[in-house]
Amino acid sequence: MNHNAPLPPLSPRPLRHLSEVHRRVVTAGRLRTSGVSVAEANEQCRPGGPWQQILPGVFLLHPGPPTSEERLHAVLMYAAWESAAGVPAQPGAEEPHRPVYAEVMITGLAALTLHGFSSTPSLLSLDRIDVLVPRMRRLRSTRGARIVRTSPLPAAEQVTGVPVAPVPRALADAVTELTDAGAVRRLLTEAVRGGHCEPAAVVRELNEARLLSRPHVVDAVDSLLAEGRAIAESRLYRMVQEYGLPDPVWNVDLRLPGGPHLGGLDAYWPEQAVAVELDTRAPRQGHRQDDDALWSEYARKREHLERLGITVVHITPRKLRDAMEQQATVVRTALMASGDRDPAAYVVVLPR
C-alpha cells in the first residue's frame, strides 16, 4: 500500500474527505466509523503488515517511519482522543476536510521549532513531542508524547496548520525539562533577540511554572533581562531617528541644584522638559515585595518630576516593538505641548 492510499480494501468507507496527512494518520474511533474494527486494525499492524500503531489508539497507515507532520498530528490525535482529533469540522463549515483539535496544542521544544527557533532540535530528532492539555484530562505520557497539563489553556497559534502554544508558554514547558544552563540561555536569548516575545512575558511564564528557584534558570533570566533592555534602548534610538524627533540627551540622571537625586531617565529633552522612561520590569518568583517596591519607586519618581513641571512618557518594550509610530506620536505631542505649560523647575542633568 502506498502512503497516499486512504485505506486497504477492507474499509467500506475510505477517508477521502480528509486531508492527505489524515488519510495516513487516523484514530481507532475514525477507523470504526469507516467500518474497520479493532481486530481488523490490529491485524493490519502485525509484523510486516501495512499499518503500525504509532501511539495508543492512533494508527499510521503505512509501514515506514513517520514524517514530522505525521508525528505532530499523531500526538495531537492521541491527546484529543476521539472527541475531536481527526474528525471533520461541524456541518456547514467551510473546510470540512480540516480536522478540529479541541483543547490541545503542541508545546515545548517542538513548538519552538515550529515557531522558527534555530537553537532547537529538528522535529524528527525529538524522542517525545510535548502536548498541552487541560489539567483535568485523564491521559498519560507515553512513548513519543509527553502530556503537559495546565489551567487555563493559553490561546493556541496556528503554525503550518497545527495548533501551537505561544512562545512564552512553549519556552516554560521546554525549560522544565532542561538542566543545561547554556541551552536554557540560548533559548531565552533567541526568544527576545529574534523578536518572538518580550522578556516580561517569558519571566511571567517561568514564574507561573515555578522555575525561578532553579539557579541555572535564574542566571539565564538575568541575561535575558539585560538583553531585553539593550534591545528596547536600541528601538528607542531608532524611534527618535526614524520619526524625526528632536535629539534628546540619552541615559541621564536629574538632580535639583544642590538638592536630592530625582532619578534616571532613558531620554530627556531639556528645553521642553519631556522625559521618556522604559518600563523593563518583570515579575520574579519570591520577589513580590521587591516588585511592588520597584513599581512604587517608578510612581514616586514620576509624580515628583511632574510636580516640577517635567512630563514623563512611560513606554514598555512591547509598545516600542508593536506600535513604534504610535509611541513616537505620543512623544511628539508631549514635546509640542510644552509651550502651553508653565516653565519647569530648573534641574541639573548629569550622565548616568
Secondary structure, 3 states (H helix, E strand, C coil): CCCCCCCCCCCCCCCCCCCCHHHHEEEHHHHHHCCCCHHHHHHHCCCCCCCEEEECCEEECCCCCCCHHHHHHHHHHHHHCCCCCCCCCCCCCCCCCCCCCCCCEEEHHHHHHHCCCCCCCCHHHCCCEEEEEECCCCCCCECCEEEEEECCCCCCEEECCEEECCHHHHHHHHHHCCCCHHHHHHHHHHHHHCCCCCHHHHHHHHHHCCCCCCHHHHHHHHHHHHHHHHHHHHHHHHHHHHCCCCCCEEEEEEECCCCCEEEEEEEEECCCCEEEEECCCCCCCCCHHHHHHHHHHHHHHHHHHHHCCCEEEEECHHHHHHCHHHHHHHHHHHHHHHHHCCCCCCCEEEEC
